[in-house]
Amino acid sequence: MKRIVLLILSIIMLLSMAQVVLAENINVTLNGEPLYFDVNPQIINGRTMVPIRAIFEAMGANVKWDETTSTVIATRGSKTVQMTIGNPTIYINEISKIMDISPVIVDGRTLVPARFVAEAFDASVEWDGENNNVIITTNQANEQIINPSEEFVISKLRTIPVITGVQAATEEHDPNGKLHKAGGYTAAIYFSTSYINQSDIPGEDIVDKGTDCGGQIEVYKTVEDAEKRNTYLSTFDGTLFDSGLHKVIGTMVIRISSKSTATQQKDLFEMIVNSFMNENTKSVVNLPNSISENADKDINQSGFKKLAEWLVLNGNKNDNDMFSIYGDINSELGSEFGSKFGIKTGAMVCTIQYDQENDLIYIVNSELQDAGIACGLVLSSDKDTVYCSVGFDDAKFSSDIVPQDIFNDTSKINFSNYRDDYTTDLVEGYSKMYTDFVKITILSADWTLKQNNCNVEMTVLGFNSMD
């Protein structure tokens, strides 16, 4: 009898082993990037099973293990997923779904069906049977708020019209000293806004001024780390000590300066969130080498020629036959220019350049910290319109404009080119703001010419005087 029992047990063990197939050659990719595991994916009962923690954490989720109930709890943003060993029921925000196979533990790691582990956080899963590949692709809108790169955050902030400057902290220049530290942030990006008079905020640059000049975004590895930071900030922000706004979106902590009004804080926060959830950001090319073909009339040729000749005689020449002069405009003077149009601005650099080979004059004006608004005007001796481009790299408005119209009680330039995903209200807001910056650019150019002892004014190029 004993021998029969042993034989039956042996058969059962063999059958169990037959159901588990080690799959050392099964590869898993997340958004095209390979994932690596300390326990290999396996095929169990015909289902591809993968280690849950490694994939969830790669997707930006915070993963916990409840030893008493053998339950895995994963949280990302507003979504929580729970799975229990030996139980085929999975809970997504308390809504239950039944898997066709229960989670199992192999070599100390919880393995679950690849399809359910990915779809739990709205990802799509494909199986490439020919190459033994599990291909996981996440929802890009969600991924934009989960562990975004520093460069990505900066690009999004630059699409917001009221943000006038952006600067990232470095390990050498980090007021909180938490960059790349355990439990700290992976990136900290500060920004200034037109809501706040920057000359009132002490500091050499945006990072030095801190959140007071506009706000900050801190990026963390996990939602849990972001929530911890947000809880700590609650001791200060949003209280009588500091009425600033702070909230967690994905793995980011977004902070808005208390120097802004409550309405401004709310509006700016919504603009930031909307910019991250917008998937339609597209690249914008640099200023063209010539103005558009439909601008085919005569500009003030004598004025163009006069300025071009002066630049050749007095400008700094480079190897490409370009003659340039520069004007460094400090914050006080920049604020004076801005006050003429009811907007706040700071230090700027104005460059006036003559391209002798192509017979073009470029006027480029940009706010400092190389992250603020930039405006470029391109003039030609045989055109009566000027190519105008203003904005940030990925939020640029452009158009051919008639110089005489700029100061003729024009509330806004009707830009013909801008991002196609912008709403009518957003186009209106940008157009009014950027029209004012075009006017500031013309004032900056006039000031730069005078500082370089040039008797040529912008009026000779067809621009009316502001007065």
Helices and strands as residue ranges (DSSP letters): H 2-19, E 20-22, E 27-30, E 33-35, E 42-44, E 47-51, H 52-58, E 62-66, E 71-76, E 79-84, E 89-92, E 95-98, E 104-106, E 109-113, H 114-119, E 124-128, E 133-137, H 140-143, H 150-157, E 163-168, E 187-193, G 198-200, H 206-209, G 210-213, E 214-219, H 223-233, E 245-249, E 252-256, H 262-277, H 301-314, E 316-317, E 322-329, H 331-339, E 348-355, E 360-367, E 374-380, E 386-392, E 395-401, G 403-405, H 424-451, G 458-461
